[in-house]
């Protein structure tokens, strides 16, 4: 994996090689779509930028689990035990 910086929005993201998605290339430069803004740019995929990553994919972010009505009611009752009158 290499870190690339989008020329359009300036976001730094991790790029993983995808054989079918990167058929269009000129040497090390490949046409890559930025995951943040969705625009394509010609980027050198062989070299990596030294900037810290500023965009993380959605699966790495924590998701709130969907609770049923019964679970929500239990949670509300449990939290109400600790409220001050």
C-alpha positions, -999 to 999 in steps of 0.1 A, spaced: 0 0 0 11 35 -7 -1 69 5 -13 92 -22 -24 129 -20 -53 140 -42 -44 169 -64 -80 183 -63 -89 183 -26 -56 176 -9 -67 146 11 -41 119 19 -54 84 16 -40 48 14 -40 33 -21 -42 -4 -27 -35 -19 -61 -66 -31 -79 -57 -48 -112 -89 -41 -131 -93 -5 -118 -59 6 -129 -57 -5 -165 -52 31 -177 -16 42 -168 14 60 -182 44 43 -165 41 48 -128 13 73 -132 -22 58 -129 -56 74 -131 -68 71 -95 -102 81 -81 -100 100 -48 -123 82 -23 -130 115 -5 -141 138 -34 -147 112 -61 -126 130 -88 -99 113 -108 -63 124 -111 -30 111 -126 -10 100 -95 24 83 -91 14 50 -74 50 38 -70 61 66 -46 44 74 -13 39 109 2 52 115 37 21 134 50 -1 118 76 -33 101 64 -63 125 65 -90 103 51 -101 70 66 -125 45 50 -160 41 65 -153 5 76 -126 17 100 -149 42 117 -169 28 145 -206 22 137 -234 25 162 -252 -9 164 -289 -7 156 -309 -14 187 -344 -28 188 -372 -10 207 -369 -35 235 -332 -29 239 -337 9 237 -362 7 265 -338 -14 287 -310 11 280 -333 40 289 -343 23 322 -307 15 331 -296 51 325 -325 65 345 -313 46 376 -283 69 378 -301 102 372 -303 126 402 -339 134 412 
